[in-house]
Amino acid sequence: MHAHVPCITTLAGIQAIVSALTALHKNPLVVRSLQSYHERVRAETQRSPTVKA
């Protein structure tokens, strides 16, 4: 039987978890469909001019 309790054994692991939880607290995770993501990217790229080298 698994309790789904994380086991962190290193200081680096604890620091990574704290950093991730802080980031999620500041900017909650947003779930979007791939279609809506690509629509948004397409709209943003059409608005901004392309830079030619």
C-alpha angles and dihedrals in degrees: 000000000000120000094195091231113148117236113209115186105172137060089233089055092051091048090051092050093048091048092049094047091048091051092049090049092052095041113023117217114264120203116208135168118253089243094058091045092054092045089055093047091048092050092049094049092049091053097049118068117242118245114229119204 
